[in-house]
Amino acid sequence: MLFPAVIYLIFNAATPTTHGWGIPMATDIAFALAVLQLLGNRVPVSAKVFLTTLAIVDDLGSVVIIALFYTTEISFASLAIGFVVLAVMLVGNRLGVKSVWFYGVLGIGGVWVAFLTSGIHATISAVLAAMVIPADARIPEAAFLARIKKLTRQFENATSNDVRTLEPEQVEILARVQVESAKATPPLQRLEHGLHPFVAFVVMPIFALANAGVSFVDLDFGMLFSNGVAIGVMTGLLVGKPVGIVFAVWICERLGIGKRSRGITWRSIIGLGFLAGIGFTMSMFVTMLAFTSPEHAIQSKIGIFAASIMGGIVGYMCLRKSNRGIKKAPN
């Protein structure tokens, strides 16, 4: 994340646009993984895990940066309320409370609202709330399997009829299956699974339509390079990301901190680095916070679009060639 920021600052040091250094630091998880999925089994599973982990940590880092550097006035009273609600959620976790409604209402109605009014960007509230929501289920997998097998046998032995509707006994058994399934799913994953359709099909499209639009009608291309915003963002994503990732992997191997998984070549790391240069959603989000000038915002978005498109194409080609001989990804 540091390499893209430094590259941006090289083009924008000591200028009014310096504040945009956080824009090229982020990776768009959805788009990067979408390009990776196009390669199918030609890419090892370990490469997909590497990119997913990198992108998630990247986003968390961006959220922290937003909270620390893209926040104006802070209301410590609202912040205190938010942390009190977080403490209540943590106590509920320790006491074994597994209710999704408990964590959903407190997380949104308490933590999110408090951070929203505190001045610190509300995105940080989701990260903190997720840390205190239980990630373990009410019943372990072994107990769930035993109960489901028992209910399955009961359903098989239940009296059936010759019509499409089920008998009351069968409906009751299916209801118990639903209850046991809910108990076997951790509250954190139930919330994530429940919110995913709303986020994917409502929130993200609205965000994209509201903030991604750039009109090319009567666009003065000379204006794009009147300062270092567009070139700084584009170079930061397209060059800084792959260079930073390759360097980080290399230094980790040299220091013995970690090693590449089987099947991941240096060409693969370079390709994954270019895919990580797809900043799109998160980079545009930081653009909204960094710039109040429409001119600077358009310049930044043009840089994001250009880098994301080129990064996706170059990354795809690198990974396609580096894994040409792989017919099936190793587990």
VEXPARO-986931 format. One record per residue (C-alpha): residue in three letters; x, y, z. Coordinates in steps of 0.02 Angstrom, whole numbers, plus 32768, in hexadecimal, padded with zeros to 4 digits. Layout:
N
alaXYZ/...
# end
This chain:
331
met800080008000/leu80948074801E/phe80DB806A7F6D/pro803F80B17F16/ala8032813D7F96/val80EA816E7F80/ile80DA816C7EC2/tyr804081DD7ECD/leu809E82557F3E/ile812F825D7EC2/phe80B782AA7E43/asn805683147EC0/ala80D083477F49/ala80B883F67F8F/thr801A84157F28/pro7F62842B7F58/thr7F4283797F1B/thr7FBB83267F96/his7F2782ED7FFF/gly7EF9826A7F7D/trp7F8B81F67FAB/gly7F1281747FF2/ile7EB4815C7F4D/pro7F2980DF7EF7/met7F4680787F95/ala7EA7800F7F8A/thr7E7A7F717F2A/asp7DCA7F4A7EED/ile7DAB7E987F2B/ala7D167E737EBC/phe7D617EAA7E16/ala7E0E7E607E38/leu7DC37DB67E62/ala7D4C7DC17DCF/val7DDF7DCE7D57/leu7E357D3E7DB2/gln7D9A7CD27DA0/leu7DA17CE77CE3/leu7E3F7C7C7CE4/gly7DE27BED7D38/asn7E4A7B547D65/arg7EE47B9A7D0F/val7F097BFC7DAF/pro7F3A7B9C7E4D/val7EC47BA97EE1/ser7F567BEF7F46/ala7F5F7C847ECF/lys7EA77CA97EEA/val7EBE7C9D7FA7/phe7F567D117F9C/leu7EF97D977F3A/thr7E5D7D8A7FA8/thr7EC17D9C8048/leu7F267E2C8001/ala7E8B7E887FC5/ile7E307E73806C/val7EC47EB480D1/asp7ED77F3F804F/asp7E237F75806B/leu7E367F6F8129/gly7ED27FDA8118/ser7E73805680AD/val7DE88060812E/val7E67808781B6/ile7EB6810C8147/ile7E0B81598128/ala7DEA815F81E3/leu7E9481AB820D/phe7EB78221817B/tyr7E1182488126/thr7DB0827D81BF/thr7D8E833381ED/glu7D45835F8297/ile7D2F82D48318/ser7CA282CA8397/phe7CEC826A8429/ala7C418258847B/ser7BFA81FB83E4/leu7C9B819683DA/ala7C8A81658491/ile7BD6812C8473/gly7C1080C283E1/phe7C95806B844A/val7C18804E84D7/val7BA47FF6845D/leu7C387F93841C/ala7C5E7F5F84D0/val7BAA7F2584E5/met7BB97EBD8447/leu7C5E7E738485/val7C0F7E46852E/gly7B7F7DF484D1/asn7BFD7D91846C/arg7C567D56850A/leu7BB07D27855C/gly7B847CB984C7/val7AFF7D278475/lys7AE97CE883C2/ser7A547D51838B/val7A707DA382E2/trp79F07E29830F/phe7A517E5683AD/tyr7AF07E79834C/gly7A997EC082B3/val7A347F428314/leu7AC47F758385/gly7B417F7582F6/ile7AD97FE18281/gly7A6C804582F9/gly7AF6805D8379/val7BA8804F8339/trp7B8B808A8286/val7B1D811F82B6/ala7B9781528340/phe7C2D814F82CC/leu7BC981A88244/thr7BA7823982BA/ser7C5682368306/gly7CB08279826D/ile7D1581DA8253/his7CDD818881B3/ala7C58810781D7/thr7CB0807F8172/ile7D22805F8208/ser7C89802F826F/ala7C697F968202/val7D1A7F57821E/leu7D0D7F6D82DB/ala7C5F7F2182E5/ala7C957E898281/met7D207E6A82FF/val7CA47E528390/ile7C1C7DEE8336/pro7C2B7D348360/ala7C817CCC82DA/asp7C527C28832B/ala7BAB7BCD8320/arg7B357B9483AA/ile7B557ADE8380/pro7BF37A8D8337/glu7BF57A3D828C/ala7BF7798B82D1/ala7B5A79AA8339/phe7B0579FD82A4/leu7B2A79698233/ala7AE478EF82B4/arg7A44795482C7/ile7A2C796A820C/lys7A4478AF81EE/lys79C1788B8273/leu794779088227/thr796878C28179/arg793A781381B4/gln789D78578206/phe786D78AE8164/glu7888780D8102/asn781B77AB817C/ala779478308187/thr76ED78098137/ser76E2785A808C/asn764F787A8018/asp762F78797F5E/val761D79367F4A/arg769C79C17F39/thr76837A087FE8/leu76DB79B9807C/glu768F79698114/pro769479CF81B7/glu7715795781FE/gln778879748168/val77757A318176/glu77A37A27822E/ile783F79C28209/leu78767A3F8183/ala785B7AD081FD/arg78CC7A78827A/val794F7A6481F1/gln794A7B2081D5/val795E7B418290/glu79F27ACB829D/ser7A417B178202/ala7A357BC5824F/lys7A857B8582EF/ala7B167B39828B/thr7B3B7BDD8230/pro7BA57C5F828E/pro7B4A7D0682A7/leu7BD57D62824A/gln7BBA7CF881AE/arg7AFC7D0181BC/leu7B067DBE81BC/glu7B807DC0812B/his7B167D4480C8/gly7A767DA580EC/leu7AC07E4F80BD/his7B1B7E128020/pro7A867E1C7FA6/phe7A577ECA7FE2/val7B0B7F077FD8/ala7B327EB47F31/phe7A927EE17ED4/val7A5C7F847F28/val7AEA7FDD7F84/met7B777FBD7F07/pro7B137FEA7E69/ile7AD5808B7EBA/phe7B8680B67EF1/ala7BCB80937E42/leu7B4380F97DEB/ala7B52818A7E64/asn7C0E81997E6D/ala7C6081407DDB/gly7C1781A97D50/val7C8E82127CE9/ser7C4982717C54/phe7CBE82717BBF/val7C5282F17B64/asp7CB483937B4F/leu7D3C834B7BBF/asp7DDC83B17BB3/phe7E65832E7BAC/gly7EE683B57BC8/met7E9483D27C72/leu7EB9831D7CA1/phe7F7383417CA6/ser7F6B83F17CEC/asn7FAA83A67D8F/gly7FE982FE7DCD/val7F4482B27E09/ala7F1782447D74/ile7FC9820B7D51/gly7FED81F47E0A/val7F5481877E26/met7F6E81237D87/thr802881067DA5/gly800C80E17E5C/leu7F8F80577E34/leu7FDF80147D96/val8095801A7DCE/gly809480307E8A/lys80227F9D7EAF/pro80817F147E50/val812B7F587E83/gly80F67F627F39/ile80AD7EB37F3A/val81417E637EE2/phe81B97EBB7F58/ala81547E877FF2/val81527DD07FBC/trp820C7DD47F92/ile823E7E238038/cys81D17DA88099/glu82277D168043/arg82D47D60805D/leu82B37D7B8116/gly82647CCF812B/ile81BD7D198162/gly815F7CB480DF/lys816C7C5E8037/arg81067C517F9A/ser80897BC47F8D/arg80A47B377F11/gly80727B6B7E62/ile80897C267E7B/thr81197C647E0E/trp81647D117E0E/arg81047D337D6E/ser80657D057DCD/ile80927D7F7E59/ile80AC7E087DD7/gly80037DDF7D88/leu7FAC7DE17E31/gly80017E877E55/phe7FB57ED37DB8/leu7F097E907DE8/ala7F1F7EE17E92/gly7F337F847E31/ile7E787F7F7E0B/gly7E4880057E89/phe7D9B80357E46/thr7D1A80387ED3/met7D8780597F6B/ser7DF780D47F0D/met7D5F81377ED3/phe7D1F81367F85/val7DC181857FC3/thr7DB882007F32/met7D11823F7F74/leu7D618260801E/ala7E0582A77FDE/phe7DC883287F60/thr7D4083AA7F66/ser7D7083EF7EBC/pro7D0D839D7E2C/glu7DA383B37DBB/his7E1683527E2E/ala7D9282CC7E49/ile7D7E82B17D8C/gln7E3A82AA7D76/ser7E4682277DFF/lys7DB981BD7DB7/ile7E0781C07D0A/gly7EA981827D57/ile7E4C80FA7DB6/phe7DEF80C07D1A/ala7E8C80BC7CAF/ala7EF580607D31/ser7E6B7FE47D5B/ile7E4C7FB67CA4/met7F047FA67C79/gly7F2D7F4D7D1B/gly7EA37ECF7CFD/ile7EDC7EAB7C4A/val7F967E9F7C74/gly7F747E367D0F/tyr7F057DC07CAC/met7F897DA97C24/cys80157D8C7CA2/leu7FB37D087D00/arg7F757CB67C62/lys80267CA07C1F/ser80737C6F7CC5/asn7FF27BE57CDE/arg7FDD7BAE7C29/gly80127AFD7C4F/ile7FA07AE97CE5/lys7F027A8A7CBA/lys7EC07A787D68/ala7EEA7AE37DFE/pro7F3F7A837E8C/asn7EE67A817F33/
# end
